[in-house]
Amino acid sequence: MRPFPIIFFFLFCFGNGIGQDTSETITFLKQIRRDFCKGDSLFYTSSLDKFTVSEIRRHLSRDTIWIWSGSFSGKLQKDDSIILTSDEKSFITDQLKNPEGKLWNENLLEKSKLTELASHNFRDPVLPSEEKYIYSFSKPIFIRNNSLCFFYLHYSFTHYVGEGTLMLFKKVNRKWVYIQWLFSTSR
């Protein structure tokens, strides 16, 4: 028996369940841009800093991700949870390897420009105010047949001021719906 049909069978069966789908990534990023980013043009960096990646790893290394509903008598209530399997945790860990490497290339999305925070002039009077934002973001980490997604988005509007959030999304009727933030950073 030839090994090729067996290999292709396993790649087909398990590749979509846990693997990253490029078209899904682009669709997801387009929605993020529309829902969370300011301005017509998108300025973005090619990578995330080491500290941010270590915080993402720390928050996604837990066995259980709690979904919080609002408050009741001043206390947060645990509404639901996602229990990560060992395969999902391994997959997430693999997706967060090589954080210093380049995550994104030029022309990722229409009307987008790759730039670096250190080289960007936020006070340039020629730039419209909405173009003074620079975004850094993780690759979306899709699990459970692309029905859940973990994603980190950071924006800077000066060299020293910005905010980032690790978010959880769920696919509902072929659209990504924001569920909650898992941690937030600011500088």
N, C-alpha and C positions, 0 to 999 in steps of 0.2 A: 504494500500500500504506500502511495506517495504521501509525504508529509505536507505538501503544499495545500491541499484542500482542507486539512485539519487546521493548519495555521490560519488560513483565511477565514475559516469558520469562527475561530476564537477571536480574531481581530474584529470581525463583523459583530459578533454577539456582545463582546465586552468593550470594544472601542468606543461605542456611543454611550454606553451606560456610565462610564466613569471619565472618559477622555474629554478633552476640550475640542469643541467644534468651532472652527474659524468663522463660519457664517453666523453662528449664534453669538460669538464674541462681537462681531461688527454690529449686528442688530441690537445687542444689549448696549454697546457704547453709543450708538445713535440715540437710543432712548434716554440714556443718562445725560447726554449732551442736551437734549431737548428739555428734560425735566429739571436738571440741576445746574447747568452752566449758563453763565451770563454772556450776552453779546452774540453777534453774528459769526465772528471768527473765534476759533478755539486755539489758544496757545498752550502747549503741553510739554512736559519734560519726558525724557526717555526712561527714567528710572525712579525708584524710591530710595530714601536713605536707609541705612542699616538699622537705626533705632526703630523706625516705623515698621520695617519688616519683622523685627524681633517682637514688637508688640502685636502685630497681626498673628504671628506664629503662636504667641502665648495665649491669645484669646481664642484661637481656633484649635488649640491642643486639648481643650476640655472634652470630656465625654458627652456632656449635655450642654446644649445651648438653650437657655430659657427664653421664652417669649413672654414679655411682660404686658399685662393690660394696665390700664390707668391705675389710679390710686383708690383705695377704699379706706376710709378713716385715716387718711394721711399716710398709708403704707402701700407700697407697690405690691401688686398681686401677680403671682406666677400663673399665667393663663394656659400655657402649653409649653412643649419642649421639643427639641430635635435631639435625638440620641444618635451620635455619630458612630458608625461601625468602624472597626479597625481598618478595613479597606478604605473607607472615606477619609479617615485620619491620615493614613499613609499617602493617599492621593493628594490631600491638602498640603502635607509636608513637602511632597515632590513639587507641587506647583509653586511653593515658596522658596525653592532652592535658587541659588545664584542671584541674590537680591541686588547686587551691585552691577549686574549685567544689564545690558540694554533691553528694556521691555518693548519699546515701541520704535517704529521707524517713521521717517518723514511721510507726510500725506496719509496719515492713518484714516482720517475722515475728510469729507468735503469741507472746504474752507477751514482747514486746520493747519497749524504750523508748529513744527518741532522747535523748541527753544530750550535754553538752560536758564535756570533761575539766576545764577550768578552773572550771566551776560545780559540780562534783560534790564532795560532802563524804564522803571515804573513811572518816572517823572517826565518822560518824553512828552512834550506838549502836543506833538503831532498825533499821538495815539488817542483814539476816543477812550473815554473812561472805562467802558466795558472791556476794552482790549488790554487793560492794565492788570487783568487777572491771568495768572498762570496756574494751570492744573497739573497735578501729578496723580497718577492712579495706577492701581494694581491691575493685573490681568484678572478678569472675572473668573472665579472658581465655581464652576457648575458641578453640582452633584445631583444624584437621584434622577437620572435621565433628563438632565437640564431643567429640572423643575424648581430647584433652589439655587441661589447664587450668593456667594460672599464677595464683596467688592469694597475696596478702599479708595476714597476720593479725597484729595487735598487741593485746596486753592490758596494761592498767595496773592495779596494785593499790594505788598511792599516786600522788600528783602527780608523784613523781620516779622511781618504780621501775616498770619494765615490760619487756616483751620482744616483739619482732616477728620474723616469719620469712616470707620469700618461698618458697613451696612449689610443687612440680610434682605434679600429679595425673593419673592416667590412668583412663579409664572402662573397667571390666572387668565384664561381665555387668550392665550398667545401674547399676553402683554406682561412685562415685568412690573410687579407691584412691590413697593417699598414696605417692608414689615417693621423693622426697627433698627436702631444703631446698636452696635456691640461695644464699641469704644470710640472715644473722640480725643483728638489732640489739638492743641493750639500753641502758637508761638508768637 
